[in-house]
């Protein structure tokens, strides 16, 4: 059976924590940042866990990456 290849777009957008959670950045970070409230901009800088319904799909796309706990 051939080796699984990592989906590079997924590898750039998600990372796996030491505990195995998949983290992502929030969307809409680049548009109209000056108009948004300060606390909202602070939230954009943090990572959020991927929704449970998407975890299986993201793990499958990260399956070929070495060094990650997938």
Order of alpha helices (4+ residues) and beta strands (2+ residues): alpha-beta-beta-alpha-beta-alpha
